[in-house]
């Protein structure tokens, strides 16, 4: 984090590495979900067993629900602080 102070004001600027990490963190789940969907279509075309794809879909859905719940809790805590 880069900190700049001017005239009594403090500005926090993310470093380039922090920006990259944030970008990866924000979009990694969507990338994984996209890869899963592509593999699922290939497996369907090749008539592979579908149990593993269904298990992965269920796991991704649980991750999505957990992340949504965590975001809701985070926002609730932030609103209580104000």
C-alpha positions as CSV (number, residue, x, y, z in Angstrom):
1,X,0.0,0.0,0.0
2,X,1.4,3.4,-1.0
3,X,0.5,6.2,1.4
4,X,0.5,9.8,0.4
5,X,-0.1,12.7,2.8
6,X,-0.9,16.1,1.6
7,X,-2.4,19.0,3.5
8,X,-3.7,16.9,6.3
9,X,-5.3,14.4,4.0
10,X,-4.0,10.8,3.8
11,X,-4.5,8.8,0.5
12,X,-4.0,5.1,0.4
13,X,-3.1,3.8,-3.1
14,X,-2.8,0.1,-3.8
15,X,0.5,-1.0,-5.2
16,X,0.6,-2.7,-8.6
17,X,1.0,-6.1,-6.9
18,X,-2.1,-5.5,-4.8
19,X,-4.0,-4.5,-7.8
20,X,-3.0,-7.7,-9.6
21,X,-3.9,-9.8,-6.6
22,X,-7.3,-8.1,-6.3
23,X,-8.0,-8.7,-10.0
24,X,-7.2,-12.4,-9.7
25,X,-9.1,-12.8,-6.5
26,X,-12.2,-11.0,-7.9
27,X,-12.4,-13.1,-11.1
28,X,-10.9,-16.5,-10.2
29,X,-14.2,-18.1,-9.3
30,X,-15.7,-17.0,-12.6
31,X,-12.7,-18.4,-14.5
32,X,-13.0,-21.8,-12.6
33,X,-16.8,-21.9,-13.3
34,X,-16.2,-21.1,-17.0
35,X,-13.6,-23.9,-17.3
36,X,-15.9,-26.3,-15.5
37,X,-18.7,-25.5,-18.0
38,X,-16.5,-26.0,-21.0
39,X,-15.2,-29.4,-19.6
40,X,-18.8,-30.4,-18.8
41,X,-19.8,-29.8,-22.5
42,X,-16.8,-31.8,-23.7
43,X,-17.6,-34.7,-21.4
44,X,-21.2,-34.7,-22.5
45,X,-20.1,-34.8,-26.2
46,X,-17.7,-37.7,-25.5
47,X,-20.3,-39.6,-23.4
48,X,-18.2,-39.6,-20.3
49,X,-19.8,-40.5,-16.9
50,X,-21.6,-37.5,-15.5
51,X,-21.2,-38.1,-11.8
52,X,-18.0,-36.2,-11.4
53,X,-19.3,-33.2,-13.3
54,X,-22.4,-33.1,-11.1
55,X,-20.3,-33.3,-8.0
56,X,-18.1,-30.4,-9.2
57,X,-21.2,-28.4,-10.1
58,X,-22.6,-29.0,-6.6
59,X,-19.3,-28.0,-5.0
60,X,-19.1,-24.8,-7.1
61,X,-22.7,-23.9,-6.1
62,X,-21.8,-24.4,-2.4
63,X,-18.7,-22.1,-2.9
64,X,-21.0,-19.5,-4.5
65,X,-23.5,-19.6,-1.7
66,X,-20.7,-19.4,0.9
67,X,-19.2,-16.4,-0.8
68,X,-22.5,-14.7,-1.0
69,X,-23.2,-15.3,2.7
70,X,-19.7,-13.9,3.5
71,X,-20.3,-10.8,1.5
72,X,-23.6,-10.3,3.2
73,X,-22.0,-10.6,6.7
74,X,-19.2,-8.3,5.7
75,X,-21.7,-5.6,4.4
76,X,-23.8,-6.0,7.6
77,X,-20.8,-5.5,9.8
78,X,-19.7,-2.4,7.8
79,X,-23.2,-0.9,8.1
80,X,-23.2,-1.5,11.9
81,X,-19.9,0.4,12.2
82,X,-21.4,3.6,10.7
